């Protein structure tokens, strides 16, 4: 019995071992048996179904990468986006694997993909300002031409599992001004994705997610977990949110609704809610620097948050969804480390609705906002508003707070406050700058014995006194009165005083006195203020009195502005320029309508500016939202480096215009153009030792230059370049951070043609024959056109004309003349001396049209006319006048290129060159010039 049992057991084990070994052998052999089939099918599906470029370093097949599926894995895969992002990467992954249906592979020799695995990938989803996206790369099967009667064959996608591991996903939608940056993205989605309608079960975790809207961060470095069930309709690319539970840090959110992706936008109907949660959970979504404070603070209260987003989004049709938001907080309390008097009875109820994402239709209803600190201190407010530029307002603010008690209750470690703050303001009515309306208002705010200290600087601002009152009985700008008297503080032993009275804002009457001195660098440290460096000094003693109309109407005798401002070592930035301006010394004196620059020395990168002169109407400029600042200056400089002003250059300034940031992302290798301020009308008499621009060096600049409403100009400016005086009249206007337009008149007399060819790029392109020329020439030329994103001329855009004078020029080794000499058998024609020749030409559409000009060489009198292009094409006509007087001659045509000219004697028929086609609006070349 035992022997029989042992025999059976041994036999079973043997058979099992053979089966297991066979299976293992098959697991290794199957990937080797079908490599050609699988690899070819992967390439086939990429070519047929993807409207993008896919590359990978190698492919391999295994059962063990994602056991038990047979997977084809593509290493170092990259995938470009759809138009207009075909040059940008949509996906770059360490590995992308496709799970394959083994049954269909073995028995039907077909590749059916049912699983997708993506690991350690960078996924960059982009939507431009027109609403065009880079993810429209998939060509649906119906778009692939196929015999309807043929049986299904080849490769098909029938996904049942999607798996992302340790990915970085960035979604940047410029049309909606939304940026989502998710790092450590892990996602598993399961469902029968091959069906037209299926349920997708999702388990997702993001280690670190940022969410920005209109460049403002609403979530930063937050952990996110998601447990979702989403019904997906692939026919309509529609997502029905059934069970969608998210957790942002500790705040739970539930989503329901519908999201449909359209080719040109979205259809949205989403509701998100975090109901009956705690205030502490709500505050867990605060910026990460506050989370330590959150753990050290006792926080109680209940909160309800509801968010809805409903409607269509389509940029071309100008459709946008409605956004609504509601937040309620009840029974809130904050007690930081058992403060003497905690903040209690905190209540807030706010509703906001933005129809069609239109700020002009914004409705805000802050029904309740109130809290208490201790027994006596309180604060209460409400706000109801409708609109934005023109806004209906009903608001009230009342409070009496001991800031030291509030500070102890809240316990923000980065800030210390003291002082007695009181406020009581009521406002009701319409606000409109265009209609000069202001809500009927009465009330004021005061701070006594104020004290402020931050963790950025060891010394506090003390003795802060501030009393401001406002009154408006009729609801117009004319009736608005604001009085600030007194306002003062002491910083590092230096007192600063301000007294001001403002009235009749339709024609602002002002009476202000400012006196004091500050270490601006240390004030910067206190407030971490953008735009100024950590050093600097300012001193002011000003008395300003007058009305806006006195300045605008030229009634300067009625103004009484006087006093001085002194600045030293101030670093400031402008959103227009990449680097900071460093004001080493600035002494300013106010005298009625003028602000005099008595001593002003500043640097910008390598550039330096020594300026004296005046600005007109500075007070009115700062009071008007669209005012223009005018003035007249004398400027001296040792060096002006134009390149460092170009918009996309690297610099310490991080606070740039949005269009500049977008341009830097889109064109990382471009320098950009120089952006000119639009609100200046300033002229300068300039004297600069050296000006550097795009590799060119101009010496001894003298002349009038300036800025006028977004246009930079030069008037009769004289430069020294290649030891020659170059006289320039020019204007320049930027059109975008990567495009500009110029209009210039150049005049230069008696300069070396060889130096001009070698050192001036535009001359090199326009006068190609100068490569073989030696001697002295003069030029008088007008040209206008566009500059590209590197501040170089776009030759196809150029238009103009002028004269080139050859005073004494020798040409040696030019293939064109060598060819004519060879064809005619006259050796004297190959190296002509050209003296006193005037050549007139016009340029247009990348072509240079030469008017007829005649010269003498070896007793011959050639006359030349025709067309050449900046790219070297030739269509020239020559009449070779024979000795003795050139009365008798014969025609010659020259076609081909400068490098390979084609010469025909006794011929009048050339080859016409068709000009380039240029789109001035988009600054793009549509067609290059070509021979007809």
Protein Blocks (a to p, Z undefined) as FASTA:
>chain_A
ZZmmmmmmmmmmmmmmmmmmmmmmmmmmmmmmmmmmmmmmmmmmmmmmpccddddfbdcd
dfklmccbdcdddehiacddddfklmbcfbdcfbdcddddfklmmmnopacdfbdcdehi
addddddfkopafklmbccfklpgcdfkbccehjddddfbdcdehiadddddfknopacd
dehiacddddjfkbmbdcdddddddfbdcddeehiafbghiacdddddddddfklopacd
fbdcddehjaccddeddddddfkbccdddddddehiafklmmmmpcfklmmmmmmpcced
ddddddddeddddfklopacddddddddehiacdeehiabdcehiacddddddehhiakl
pccddfbacddehjlbccddddddedjklccddddddddddfklmmmmnopakbccedjd
ddddddeddddfklopacddedddddehiacddfkbfbdcehiacddddddfkopaklpc
cddddddddeehiacddddddehjllccdddddeddddfklmmmmnopghiacbdcdddd
ddddddfklmmnopamlpccedddddehiacddfkbmbdcddfbacdddehjbccdfbcc
ddehjbccddedddehklmmmmpmkbccddddddddfbdcfklmpmkbccfblbdcfklm
mmmmmmmmbgbjadddfkbccddddddfbdceehiacehiacddddeehiacdehiacde
ehiacddddddddfbfkbccdddddddehiafklmmmmmmklmmmmmmlmmggcdddddd
dddddddfkopacfklpgcddddddfbacdehiaklmmmmmmnopaklmmccdehiacdd
ddeehiacdddddddeehiacddeddddfkopacddddddddfkomaccddddehjfklc
cddehiabdcddddddddfklopafbdcddZZ
